[in-house]
Amino acid sequence: MKIIKKDLTDKIYSKYIRDYPSTNPIRKQTFQIIVDLFLQTVTEELLEGNSVELRGFGVFERKLQKARCWAKDPRNGNYIDCFDHYKATFRQGKKLKAQMKEIPVQKS
């Protein structure tokens, strides 16, 4: 199952309402703004060449992808020019890695 940014915001808001009952709750739109600002900040830091480390979760980094001279356009079969470029990568943290290993594998 894939979740989108709106689903993520809804889940965070639901957990907030459930776990932090308050007489003056934060509005759902505020959570949408926070998620947008978080993603925007991570993007800006990567563009500046910085890595973003979230302890226990993982590290977002910018890595250089070297040019490949053998790239082929799948639509027409022509070879295309490829240049060095950067890509965003993610390395999972120890805690997340351990939790992922505990998931039972379902055989199909």
C-alpha positions in Angstrom: 0.0 0.0 0.0 1.2 3.5 -0.9 0.4 6.5 1.2 0.5 10.1 -0.1 1.4 13.3 1.7 -2.3 13.9 2.6 -2.6 10.4 4.1 0.5 11.0 6.1 -0.8 14.3 7.4 -4.1 12.7 8.3 -2.4 9.9 10.2 -0.2 12.3 12.2 -3.3 14.4 13.0 -5.3 11.4 14.1 -2.5 10.2 16.4 -2.2 13.7 17.9 -5.9 13.9 18.6 -5.8 10.4 20.2 -2.6 10.7 22.2 -2.8 14.4 23.2 -6.3 15.3 24.1 -6.5 18.9 24.8 -9.0 21.7 25.3 -7.2 23.7 22.7 -6.2 21.3 19.9 -4.1 22.2 16.9 -5.9 22.5 13.7 -5.4 19.9 10.9 -4.3 22.7 8.5 -1.4 23.4 10.9 -0.2 19.8 10.5 -0.4 20.1 6.7 1.8 23.2 6.9 4.3 21.4 9.2 4.6 18.4 6.9 5.1 20.8 3.9 7.7 22.8 5.8 9.6 19.7 6.8 9.8 18.3 3.3 10.7 21.8 1.9 13.5 22.1 4.5 14.9 18.6 3.8 14.9 19.5 0.1 16.7 22.8 0.6 19.3 21.2 2.8 20.0 18.5 0.2 20.2 21.2 -2.5 22.8 23.0 -0.4 24.9 19.8 -0.1 24.0 19.0 3.5 22.8 15.7 4.8 19.7 15.4 7.1 20.1 12.9 9.9 17.1 11.7 11.9 18.4 9.6 14.7 17.0 6.1 14.7 15.2 6.6 11.4 17.9 7.4 8.8 19.9 9.8 6.8 19.0 11.7 3.6 22.0 12.5 1.5 23.0 14.0 -1.8 25.2 11.7 -3.9 26.8 12.3 -7.3 25.6 10.1 -10.0 28.3 9.7 -12.6 27.4 9.9 -16.3 26.8 6.7 -18.2 27.5 6.8 -21.9 25.4 3.8 -22.7 22.0 5.2 -21.7 19.2 4.4 -24.1 15.9 6.1 -24.6 13.3 3.3 -24.2 10.7 5.0 -26.4 12.8 5.1 -29.6 16.0 3.1 -28.9 18.3 6.1 -29.5 21.3 6.6 -27.3 21.1 9.7 -25.2 23.8 12.0 -23.7 24.0 11.6 -19.9 25.8 14.0 -17.7 26.9 13.9 -14.1 24.1 14.8 -11.8 23.1 14.6 -8.1 20.4 12.3 -6.7 18.8 12.1 -3.2 19.5 8.9 -1.3 18.3 7.5 2.0 20.2 5.2 4.4 18.1 3.6 7.1 19.1 4.0 10.7 19.8 1.1 13.1 16.4 1.3 14.8 14.4 1.3 11.5 16.7 -1.4 10.1 16.1 -3.6 13.1 12.3 -3.1 12.9 12.3 -3.9 9.2 14.1 -7.2 9.9 11.4 -8.3 12.3 8.7 -8.2 9.6 7.8 -11.8 8.5 8.3 -12.5 4.8 5.2 -13.8 3.1 5.8 -16.3 0.4 3.7 -16.0 -2.7 
